[in-house]
């Protein structure tokens, strides 16, 4: 069977962690974990014509991510990450290379081949990259999964942007904190989590809505009426950087490869738990992924 092509659009950067710098960026984290779960992972982004950019390209290649990375005169992105009980807080610098992604025929041709595309709000904060990504989303092939992992950061979003990206999506992923904010933004206050998720599914014609609750639970709802809720297994947390992205990438790859909703969800939860036990967003995988959910049930 040919591997499904999973493509990420957006930020590629250095996470400046207390333990040192590590390659990251939510979309490319997604592509890495999709690759590690059986897909062909691709990343579209931009880095600077500088040493940090050279190092990032080398890291992506070493990780096995196929990258179409533009180089420009803007600096390679770095994000200061502070950890509080393993939970990251981000300070994101503006005016970086991925704020200036140019639309090219090459990018369009790659998008046309993708079986799934992941994107979030952050990379669309600048007009240039916004226009490029919105145009690329118009070139997806029929039936391609368009995975909107909202990933709200700082003030780098607006209701108008979220609505625009929802209109393009087939899958919407949010966490419980983001859902609180969206309840006010979309005037759906007082609804249960389940009702709020189903409101977004109905309003935007989505195939799946995914709600994650950090250390407590995750729920996936399908348009066919199927749903799955799993408790988050408790592990020894090193840091949670990239855990949500690993969940998304795993779920996408396994769904494309034919897993049931329950199977894909279970693998996504176990991958995210494993990432929490490791440093950075792109850890090497063990020969056999631990089944943390089974361990918790014992």
ZADO-1210 file (C-alpha; in nm, 4 decimals, padded with zeros to 6 digits):
<atoms>
<atom x="00.0000" y="00.0000" z="00.0000" code="UNK" pos="1"/>
<atom x="00.1277" y="00.3437" z="-00.0912" code="UNK" pos="2"/>
<atom x="00.1849" y="00.5618" z="00.2120" code="UNK" pos="3"/>
<atom x="-00.0638" y="00.8470" z="00.2452" code="UNK" pos="4"/>
<atom x="00.0919" y="01.1912" z="00.2008" code="UNK" pos="5"/>
<atom x="00.0409" y="01.4139" z="00.5049" code="UNK" pos="6"/>
<atom x="00.1433" y="01.7764" z="00.4573" code="UNK" pos="7"/>
<atom x="00.1815" y="02.0570" z="00.7098" code="UNK" pos="8"/>
<atom x="00.1595" y="02.4284" z="00.6310" code="UNK" pos="9"/>
<atom x="00.3137" y="02.6843" z="00.8624" code="UNK" pos="10"/>
<atom x="00.5742" y="02.7535" z="01.1224" code="UNK" pos="11"/>
<atom x="00.9084" y="02.5745" z="01.1452" code="UNK" pos="12"/>
<atom x="01.1125" y="02.7083" z="01.4349" code="UNK" pos="13"/>
<atom x="01.3443" y="02.6531" z="01.7257" code="UNK" pos="14"/>
<atom x="01.1784" y="02.5994" z="02.0624" code="UNK" pos="15"/>
<atom x="01.4220" y="02.7544" z="02.3118" code="UNK" pos="16"/>
<atom x="01.3614" y="02.5256" z="02.6099" code="UNK" pos="17"/>
<atom x="01.5358" y="02.5461" z="02.9475" code="UNK" pos="18"/>
<atom x="01.7264" y="02.2320" z="02.8412" code="UNK" pos="19"/>
<atom x="01.8391" y="02.3900" z="02.5117" code="UNK" pos="20"/>
<atom x="01.6994" y="02.4512" z="02.1641" code="UNK" pos="21"/>
<atom x="01.4905" y="02.1894" z="01.9897" code="UNK" pos="22"/>
<atom x="01.3330" y="02.1865" z="01.6437" code="UNK" pos="23"/>
<atom x="00.9588" y="02.2401" z="01.6441" code="UNK" pos="24"/>
<atom x="00.6556" y="02.4307" z="01.5246" code="UNK" pos="25"/>
<atom x="00.3068" y="02.2802" z="01.5545" code="UNK" pos="26"/>
<atom x="00.2522" y="02.1974" z="01.1845" code="UNK" pos="27"/>
<atom x="00.5889" y="02.0272" z="01.1366" code="UNK" pos="28"/>
<atom x="00.5480" y="01.8443" z="01.4697" code="UNK" pos="29"/>
<atom x="00.2260" y="01.7080" z="01.3177" code="UNK" pos="30"/>
<atom x="00.4101" y="01.5966" z="01.0019" code="UNK" pos="31"/>
<atom x="00.6818" y="01.4233" z="01.2055" code="UNK" pos="32"/>
<atom x="00.4362" y="01.2157" z="01.4078" code="UNK" pos="33"/>
<atom x="00.2259" y="01.1352" z="01.1017" code="UNK" pos="34"/>
<atom x="00.5450" y="01.0007" z="00.9450" code="UNK" pos="35"/>
<atom x="00.6278" y="00.7989" z="01.2556" code="UNK" pos="36"/>
<atom x="00.2807" y="00.6419" z="01.2361" code="UNK" pos="37"/>
<atom x="00.3018" y="00.5208" z="00.8785" code="UNK" pos="38"/>
<atom x="00.2384" y="00.8237" z="00.6574" code="UNK" pos="39"/>
<atom x="00.4727" y="01.0159" z="00.4292" code="UNK" pos="40"/>
<atom x="00.5305" y="01.3410" z="00.6213" code="UNK" pos="41"/>
<atom x="00.5893" y="01.6688" z="00.4377" code="UNK" pos="42"/>
<atom x="00.6368" y="02.0239" z="00.5621" code="UNK" pos="43"/>
<atom x="00.5975" y="02.3576" z="00.3826" code="UNK" pos="44"/>
<atom x="00.7550" y="02.6527" z="00.5627" code="UNK" pos="45"/>
<atom x="01.0304" y="02.9140" z="00.5448" code="UNK" pos="46"/>
<atom x="01.3530" y="02.9764" z="00.7355" code="UNK" pos="47"/>
<atom x="01.6123" y="03.2496" z="00.7196" code="UNK" pos="48"/>
<atom x="01.9361" y="03.2570" z="00.5245" code="UNK" pos="49"/>
<atom x="02.1246" y="03.2075" z="00.8492" code="UNK" pos="50"/>
<atom x="02.2959" y="02.9418" z="01.0579" code="UNK" pos="51"/>
<atom x="01.9793" y="02.8661" z="01.2568" code="UNK" pos="52"/>
<atom x="01.7998" y="02.8021" z="00.9286" code="UNK" pos="53"/>
<atom x="02.0756" y="02.5676" z="00.8114" code="UNK" pos="54"/>
<atom x="02.0488" y="02.3752" z="01.1380" code="UNK" pos="55"/>
<atom x="01.6691" y="02.3489" z="01.1161" code="UNK" pos="56"/>
<atom x="01.6848" y="02.2059" z="00.7652" code="UNK" pos="57"/>
<atom x="01.9406" y="01.9516" z="00.8823" code="UNK" pos="58"/>
<atom x="01.7183" y="01.8537" z="01.1767" code="UNK" pos="59"/>
<atom x="01.4126" y="01.8080" z="00.9530" code="UNK" pos="60"/>
<atom x="01.6120" y="01.5905" z="00.7138" code="UNK" pos="61"/>
<atom x="01.7525" y="01.3836" z="00.9996" code="UNK" pos="62"/>
<atom x="01.3972" y="01.3334" z="01.1313" code="UNK" pos="63"/>
<atom x="01.2862" y="01.2014" z="00.7920" code="UNK" pos="64"/>
<atom x="01.0489" y="01.4898" z="00.7161" code="UNK" pos="65"/>
<atom x="01.0302" y="01.5856" z="00.3490" code="UNK" pos="66"/>
<atom x="01.0596" y="01.9626" z="00.3533" code="UNK" pos="67"/>
<atom x="00.9839" y="02.2279" z="00.0971" code="UNK" pos="68"/>
<atom x="01.1418" y="02.5153" z="00.2827" code="UNK" pos="69"/>
<atom x="01.1842" y="02.8590" z="00.1317" code="UNK" pos="70"/>
<atom x="01.4855" y="03.0673" z="00.2367" code="UNK" pos="71"/>
<atom x="01.4506" y="03.4433" z="00.2715" code="UNK" pos="72"/>
<atom x="01.6161" y="03.7469" z="00.4298" code="UNK" pos="73"/>
<atom x="01.4006" y="03.7344" z="00.7443" code="UNK" pos="74"/>
<atom x="01.5428" y="03.5634" z="01.0537" code="UNK" pos="75"/>
<atom x="01.4755" y="03.2003" z="01.1349" code="UNK" pos="76"/>
<atom x="01.2029" y="03.1793" z="01.3970" code="UNK" pos="77"/>
<atom x="01.2814" y="03.1136" z="01.7617" code="UNK" pos="78"/>
<atom x="01.0270" y="03.0781" z="02.0418" code="UNK" pos="79"/>
<atom x="01.1197" y="03.1173" z="02.4063" code="UNK" pos="80"/>
<atom x="00.9568" y="02.8337" z="02.5998" code="UNK" pos="81"/>
<atom x="00.9298" y="02.8403" z="02.9783" code="UNK" pos="82"/>
<atom x="00.7983" y="02.5359" z="03.1616" code="UNK" pos="83"/>
<atom x="00.5730" y="02.5417" z="03.4658" code="UNK" pos="84"/>
<atom x="00.5243" y="02.1878" z="03.5980" code="UNK" pos="85"/>
<atom x="00.6123" y="02.0673" z="03.2496" code="UNK" pos="86"/>
<atom x="00.3450" y="02.2863" z="03.0840" code="UNK" pos="87"/>
<atom x="00.4916" y="02.5228" z="02.8207" code="UNK" pos="88"/>
<atom x="00.4381" y="02.8978" z="02.7964" code="UNK" pos="89"/>
<atom x="00.5482" y="03.0557" z="02.4680" code="UNK" pos="90"/>
<atom x="00.6975" y="03.3929" z="02.3764" code="UNK" pos="91"/>
<atom x="00.6679" y="03.4170" z="01.9987" code="UNK" pos="92"/>
<atom x="00.8745" y="03.6697" z="01.8021" code="UNK" pos="93"/>
<atom x="00.7146" y="03.8489" z="01.5077" code="UNK" pos="94"/>
<atom x="00.8778" y="03.9333" z="01.1741" code="UNK" pos="95"/>
<atom x="01.0360" y="03.5939" z="01.1016" code="UNK" pos="96"/>
<atom x="01.0934" y="03.3891" z="00.7878" code="UNK" pos="97"/>
<atom x="00.7669" y="03.1920" z="00.7955" code="UNK" pos="98"/>
<atom x="00.5722" y="03.5198" z="00.8061" code="UNK" pos="99"/>
<atom x="00.6806" y="03.5597" z="00.4414" code="UNK" pos="100"/>
<atom x="00.5866" y="03.2350" z="00.2665" code="UNK" pos="101"/>
<atom x="00.5513" y="03.2915" z="-00.1086" code="UNK" pos="102"/>
<atom x="00.2974" y="03.1154" z="-00.3281" code="UNK" pos="103"/>
<atom x="00.4752" y="02.9113" z="-00.5969" code="UNK" pos="104"/>
<atom x="00.3745" y="02.6524" z="-00.8538" code="UNK" pos="105"/>
<atom x="00.5871" y="02.3974" z="-00.6650" code="UNK" pos="106"/>
<atom x="00.3830" y="02.4443" z="-00.3473" code="UNK" pos="107"/>
<atom x="00.0557" y="02.4104" z="-00.5360" code="UNK" pos="108"/>
<atom x="00.1698" y="02.0866" z="-00.7005" code="UNK" pos="109"/>
<atom x="00.2644" y="01.9326" z="-00.3644" code="UNK" pos="110"/>
<atom x="-00.0667" y="02.0362" z="-00.2063" code="UNK" pos="111"/>
<atom x="-00.2564" y="01.8792" z="-00.4972" code="UNK" pos="112"/>
<atom x="-00.1034" y="01.5401" z="-00.4100" code="UNK" pos="113"/>
<atom x="-00.1663" y="01.5470" z="-00.0337" code="UNK" pos="114"/>
<atom x="-00.4107" y="01.3091" z="00.1343" code="UNK" pos="115"/>
<atom x="-00.4190" y="01.5303" z="00.4447" code="UNK" pos="116"/>
<atom x="-00.3139" y="01.8863" z="00.5194" code="UNK" pos="117"/>
<atom x="-00.2635" y="02.0350" z="00.8643" code="UNK" pos="118"/>
<atom x="-00.2729" y="02.4060" z="00.9470" code="UNK" pos="119"/>
<atom x="-00.3332" y="02.6348" z="01.2452" code="UNK" pos="120"/>
<atom x="-00.3904" y="03.0011" z="01.3192" code="UNK" pos="121"/>
<atom x="-00.0366" y="03.1131" z="01.4033" code="UNK" pos="122"/>
<atom x="00.1239" y="03.0999" z="01.0583" code="UNK" pos="123"/>
<atom x="-00.1575" y="03.3115" z="00.9127" code="UNK" pos="124"/>
<atom x="-00.0891" y="03.6122" z="01.1378" code="UNK" pos="125"/>
<atom x="00.0914" y="03.7950" z="00.8520" code="UNK" pos="126"/>
<atom x="-00.0888" y="03.9005" z="00.5314" code="UNK" pos="127"/>
<atom x="00.1688" y="03.7373" z="00.3049" code="UNK" pos="128"/>
<atom x="00.1621" y="03.3890" z="00.4565" code="UNK" pos="129"/>
<atom x="-00.2129" y="03.4172" z="00.5185" code="UNK" pos="130"/>
<atom x="-00.2799" y="03.4711" z="00.1489" code="UNK" pos="131"/>
<atom x="-00.0419" y="03.1907" z="00.0470" code="UNK" pos="132"/>
<atom x="-00.1946" y="02.9298" z="00.2791" code="UNK" pos="133"/>
<atom x="-00.5553" y="03.0254" z="00.1986" code="UNK" pos="134"/>
<atom x="-00.4780" y="02.9878" z="-00.1725" code="UNK" pos="135"/>
<atom x="-00.3006" y="02.6545" z="-00.1173" code="UNK" pos="136"/>
<atom x="-00.6031" y="02.5167" z="00.0684" code="UNK" pos="137"/>
<atom x="-00.8087" y="02.5766" z="-00.2460" code="UNK" pos="138"/>
<atom x="-00.5869" y="02.3298" z="-00.4346" code="UNK" pos="139"/>
<atom x="-00.6443" y="02.0218" z="-00.2182" code="UNK" pos="140"/>
<atom x="-00.7726" y="01.7175" z="-00.4032" code="UNK" pos="141"/>
<atom x="-01.1322" y="01.5980" z="-00.3491" code="UNK" pos="142"/>
<atom x="-01.1618" y="01.3950" z="-00.0305" code="UNK" pos="143"/>
<atom x="-00.8389" y="01.5218" z="00.1255" code="UNK" pos="144"/>
<atom x="-00.8480" y="01.5642" z="00.5019" code="UNK" pos="145"/>
<atom x="-00.8019" y="01.9286" z="00.6007" code="UNK" pos="146"/>
<atom x="-00.7021" y="01.9271" z="00.9662" code="UNK" pos="147"/>
<atom x="-00.7442" y="02.2621" z="01.1442" code="UNK" pos="148"/>
<atom x="-00.5546" y="02.2367" z="01.4733" code="UNK" pos="149"/>
<atom x="-00.6435" y="02.5786" z="01.6087" code="UNK" pos="150"/>
<atom x="-00.3390" y="02.6208" z="01.8402" code="UNK" pos="151"/>
<atom x="-00.4218" y="02.9677" z="01.9727" code="UNK" pos="152"/>
<atom x="-00.1073" y="03.1568" z="02.0733" code="UNK" pos="153"/>
<atom x="-00.0957" y="03.5028" z="02.2331" code="UNK" pos="154"/>
<atom x="-00.2888" y="03.7549" z="02.0257" code="UNK" pos="155"/>
<atom x="-00.2057" y="03.5961" z="01.6895" code="UNK" pos="156"/>
<atom x="-00.5650" y="03.5226" z="01.5866" code="UNK" pos="157"/>
<atom x="-00.9108" y="03.6745" z="01.5329" code="UNK" pos="158"/>
<atom x="-01.2647" y="03.5451" z="01.5030" code="UNK" pos="159"/>
<atom x="-01.2573" y="03.6266" z="01.1317" code="UNK" pos="160"/>
<atom x="-00.9451" y="03.4151" z="01.0820" code="UNK" pos="161"/>
<atom x="-01.0877" y="03.1229" z="01.2803" code="UNK" pos="162"/>
<atom x="-01.4100" y="03.1337" z="01.0769" code="UNK" pos="163"/>
<atom x="-01.2140" y="03.1445" z="00.7513" code="UNK" pos="164"/>
<atom x="-01.0067" y="02.8411" z="00.8501" code="UNK" pos="165"/>
<atom x="-01.3103" y="02.6495" z="00.9750" code="UNK" pos="166"/>
<atom x="-01.4786" y="02.7013" z="00.6379" code="UNK" pos="167"/>
<atom x="-01.1862" y="02.5212" z="00.4731" code="UNK" pos="168"/>
<atom x="-01.1608" y="02.2386" z="00.7294" code="UNK" pos="169"/>
<atom x="-01.2889" y="01.8828" z="00.7481" code="UNK" pos="170"/>
<atom x="-01.1378" y="01.8215" z="01.0947" code="UNK" pos="171"/>
<atom x="-01.1307" y="02.0709" z="01.3838" code="UNK" pos="172"/>
<atom x="-00.9160" y="02.0166" z="01.6926" code="UNK" pos="173"/>
<atom x="-00.9371" y="02.2331" z="02.0050" code="UNK" pos="174"/>
<atom x="-00.8420" y="02.1986" z="02.3682" code="UNK" pos="175"/>
<atom x="-01.0672" y="02.2685" z="02.6654" code="UNK" pos="176"/>
<atom x="-00.9159" y="02.6140" z="02.7325" code="UNK" pos="177"/>
<atom x="-00.9645" y="02.7152" z="02.3682" code="UNK" pos="178"/>
<atom x="-01.3240" y="02.5903" z="02.3752" code="UNK" pos="179"/>
<atom x="-01.3982" y="02.8228" z="02.6678" code="UNK" pos="180"/>
<atom x="-01.2757" y="03.1159" z="02.4608" code="UNK" pos="181"/>
<atom x="-01.4686" y="03.0032" z="02.1521" code="UNK" pos="182"/>
<atom x="-01.7924" y="02.9709" z="02.3486" code="UNK" pos="183"/>
<atom x="-01.7806" y="03.3449" z="02.4086" code="UNK" pos="184"/>
<atom x="-01.6495" y="03.4263" z="02.0604" code="UNK" pos="185"/>
<atom x="-01.9253" y="03.2307" z="01.8814" code="UNK" pos="186"/>
<atom x="-02.1981" y="03.3054" z="02.1382" code="UNK" pos="187"/>
<atom x="-02.2595" y="02.9431" z="02.2373" code="UNK" pos="188"/>
<atom x="-02.2241" y="03.0007" z="02.6119" code="UNK" pos="189"/>
<atom x="-02.3863" y="02.7549" z="02.8500" code="UNK" pos="190"/>
<atom x="-02.3540" y="02.4569" z="02.6168" code="UNK" pos="191"/>
<atom x="-02.1961" y="02.1293" z="02.7260" code="UNK" pos="192"/>
<atom x="-01.8628" y="02.0320" z="02.5733" code="UNK" pos="193"/>
<atom x="-02.0397" y="01.7749" z="02.3577" code="UNK" pos="194"/>
<atom x="-02.3043" y="02.0195" z="02.2375" code="UNK" pos="195"/>
<atom x="-02.0434" y="02.2867" z="02.1613" code="UNK" pos="196"/>
<atom x="-01.8383" y="02.0397" z="01.9551" code="UNK" pos="197"/>
<atom x="-02.1492" y="01.9265" z="01.7677" code="UNK" pos="198"/>
<atom x="-02.2421" y="02.2898" z="01.7017" code="UNK" pos="199"/>
<atom x="-01.9102" y="02.3431" z="01.5215" code="UNK" pos="200"/>
<atom x="-01.9537" y="02.0152" z="01.3317" code="UNK" pos="201"/>
<atom x="-02.2996" y="02.1160" z="01.2109" code="UNK" pos="202"/>
<atom x="-02.2196" y="02.4814" z="01.1433" code="UNK" pos="203"/>
<atom x="-01.9087" y="02.4085" z="00.9327" code="UNK" pos="204"/>
<atom x="-01.9877" y="02.0671" z="00.7845" code="UNK" pos="205"/>
<atom x="-01.6974" y="01.8918" z="00.9573" code="UNK" pos="206"/>
<atom x="-01.6124" y="01.5213" z="00.9455" code="UNK" pos="207"/>
<atom x="-01.4548" y="01.5181" z="01.2932" code="UNK" pos="208"/>
<atom x="-01.4270" y="01.7445" z="01.5964" code="UNK" pos="209"/>
<atom x="-01.1516" y="01.6619" z="01.8451" code="UNK" pos="210"/>
<atom x="-01.1520" y="01.8038" z="02.1982" code="UNK" pos="211"/>
<atom x="-00.8512" y="01.7476" z="02.4234" code="UNK" pos="212"/>
<atom x="-00.8516" y="01.8112" z="02.7959" code="UNK" pos="213"/>
<atom x="-00.4792" y="01.7962" z="02.8708" code="UNK" pos="214"/>
<atom x="-00.4168" y="01.5676" z="03.1657" code="UNK" pos="215"/>
<atom x="-00.7793" y="01.4557" z="03.1955" code="UNK" pos="216"/>
<atom x="-00.9453" y="01.3344" z="02.8723" code="UNK" pos="217"/>
<atom x="-00.9844" y="01.3550" z="02.4973" code="UNK" pos="218"/>
<atom x="-01.2970" y="01.3123" z="02.2854" code="UNK" pos="219"/>
<atom x="-01.3348" y="01.2563" z="01.9117" code="UNK" pos="220"/>
<atom x="-01.6765" y="01.2992" z="01.7491" code="UNK" pos="221"/>
<atom x="-01.7469" y="01.1833" z="01.3934" code="UNK" pos="222"/>
<atom x="-02.0168" y="01.3133" z="01.1608" code="UNK" pos="223"/>
<atom x="-02.1498" y="00.9564" z="01.1296" code="UNK" pos="224"/>
<atom x="-02.2540" y="00.9684" z="01.4962" code="UNK" pos="225"/>
<atom x="-01.9626" y="00.7660" z="01.6296" code="UNK" pos="226"/>
<atom x="-01.7625" y="00.9080" z="01.9201" code="UNK" pos="227"/>
<atom x="-01.4762" y="00.8037" z="02.1460" code="UNK" pos="228"/>
<atom x="-01.3719" y="00.9419" z="02.4848" code="UNK" pos="229"/>
<atom x="-01.0576" y="00.8268" z="02.6644" code="UNK" pos="230"/>
<atom x="-00.9022" y="00.9309" z="02.9923" code="UNK" pos="231"/>
<atom x="-00.5512" y="01.0725" z="02.9621" code="UNK" pos="232"/>
<atom x="-00.3020" y="00.8262" z="03.1122" code="UNK" pos="233"/>
<atom x="-00.0759" y="00.9653" z="03.3826" code="UNK" pos="234"/>
<atom x="00.2944" y="00.9504" z="03.3013" code="UNK" pos="235"/>
<atom x="00.6147" y="01.1026" z="03.4362" code="UNK" pos="236"/>
<atom x="00.6095" y="01.4339" z="03.2476" code="UNK" pos="237"/>
<atom x="00.9350" y="01.5823" z="03.1174" code="UNK" pos="238"/>
<atom x="00.7575" y="01.8440" z="02.9052" code="UNK" pos="239"/>
<atom x="00.4348" y="01.8566" z="02.7058" code="UNK" pos="240"/>
<atom x="00.5800" y="02.0464" z="02.4065" code="UNK" pos="241"/>
<atom x="00.4363" y="01.8924" z="02.0892" code="UNK" pos="242"/>
<atom x="00.2102" y="01.6433" z="02.2707" code="UNK" pos="243"/>
<atom x="-00.1078" y="01.7799" z="02.1126" code="UNK" pos="244"/>
<atom x="00.0561" y="01.7838" z="01.7696" code="UNK" pos="245"/>
<atom x="00.1655" y="01.4224" z="01.8131" code="UNK" pos="246"/>
<atom x="-00.1955" y="01.3299" z="01.8943" code="UNK" pos="247"/>
<atom x="-00.3145" y="01.5026" z="01.5753" code="UNK" pos="248"/>
<atom x="-00.0473" y="01.3553" z="01.3498" code="UNK" pos="249"/>
<atom x="-00.1029" y="01.0048" z="01.4828" code="UNK" pos="250"/>
<atom x="-00.4821" y="01.0235" z="01.4499" code="UNK" pos="251"/>
<atom x="-00.4539" y="01.1534" z="01.0931" code="UNK" pos="252"/>
<atom x="-00.2038" y="00.8919" z="00.9759" code="UNK" pos="253"/>
<atom x="-00.3874" y="00.6018" z="01.1363" code="UNK" pos="254"/>
<atom x="-00.7261" y="00.7172" z="01.0033" code="UNK" pos="255"/>
<atom x="-00.5862" y="00.7426" z="00.6503" code="UNK" pos="256"/>
<atom x="-00.4382" y="00.3940" z="00.6892" code="UNK" pos="257"/>
<atom x="-00.7784" y="00.2493" z="00.7741" code="UNK" pos="258"/>
<atom x="-00.7901" y="00.2303" z="01.1525" code="UNK" pos="259"/>
<atom x="-01.1298" y="00.2623" z="01.3165" code="UNK" pos="260"/>
<atom x="-01.2043" y="00.5770" z="01.5135" code="UNK" pos="261"/>
<atom x="-01.1444" y="00.3909" z="01.8407" code="UNK" pos="262"/>
<atom x="-00.8135" y="00.2419" z="01.7174" code="UNK" pos="263"/>
<atom x="-00.6816" y="00.5740" z="01.5839" code="UNK" pos="264"/>
<atom x="-00.7854" y="00.7531" z="01.9033" code="UNK" pos="265"/>
<atom x="-00.6137" y="00.4989" z="02.1264" code="UNK" pos="266"/>
<atom x="-00.2887" y="00.5226" z="01.9292" code="UNK" pos="267"/>
<atom x="-00.3074" y="00.9029" z="01.9374" code="UNK" pos="268"/>
<atom x="-00.3463" y="00.9054" z="02.3164" code="UNK" pos="269"/>
<atom x="-00.0553" y="00.6657" z="02.3678" code="UNK" pos="270"/>
<atom x="00.1702" y="00.8676" z="02.1351" code="UNK" pos="271"/>
<atom x="00.0889" y="01.1942" z="02.3135" code="UNK" pos="272"/>
<atom x="00.1579" y="01.0326" z="02.6510" code="UNK" pos="273"/>
<atom x="00.4942" y="00.9071" z="02.5251" code="UNK" pos="274"/>
<atom x="00.5903" y="01.2529" z="02.3939" code="UNK" pos="275"/>
<atom x="00.5228" y="01.3960" z="02.7409" code="UNK" pos="276"/>
<atom x="00.7898" y="01.1616" z="02.8815" code="UNK" pos="277"/>
<atom x="01.0563" y="01.2843" z="02.6371" code="UNK" pos="278"/>
<atom x="01.2433" y="01.6068" z="02.5659" code="UNK" pos="279"/>
<atom x="01.1177" y="01.8153" z="02.2745" code="UNK" pos="280"/>
<atom x="00.8526" y="01.7589" z="02.0095" code="UNK" pos="281"/>
<atom x="01.0387" y="01.5095" z="01.7852" code="UNK" pos="282"/>
<atom x="01.1588" y="01.2285" z="02.0108" code="UNK" pos="283"/>
<atom x="01.2762" y="00.9023" z="01.8626" code="UNK" pos="284"/>
<atom x="01.0119" y="00.6308" z="01.9012" code="UNK" pos="285"/>
<atom x="01.0745" y="00.3086" z="02.0945" code="UNK" pos="286"/>
<atom x="01.0588" y="-00.0183" z="01.8998" code="UNK" pos="287"/>
<atom x="00.7154" y="-00.0733" z="02.0529" code="UNK" pos="288"/>
<atom x="00.5051" y="00.2195" z="02.1700" code="UNK" pos="289"/>
<atom x="00.3994" y="00.1669" z="02.5331" code="UNK" pos="290"/>
<atom x="00.0271" y="00.1085" z="02.5829" code="UNK" pos="291"/>
<atom x="-00.0225" y="00.3548" z="02.8653" code="UNK" pos="292"/>
<atom x="-00.3980" y="00.3107" z="02.8523" code="UNK" pos="293"/>
<atom x="-00.3679" y="-00.0625" z="02.9151" code="UNK" pos="294"/>
<atom x="-00.1234" y="00.0015" z="03.2001" code="UNK" pos="295"/>
<atom x="-00.3661" y="00.2492" z="03.3579" code="UNK" pos="296"/>
<atom x="-00.6457" y="-00.0065" z="03.3409" code="UNK" pos="297"/>
<atom x="-00.4477" y="-00.2658" z="03.5374" code="UNK" pos="298"/>
</atoms>
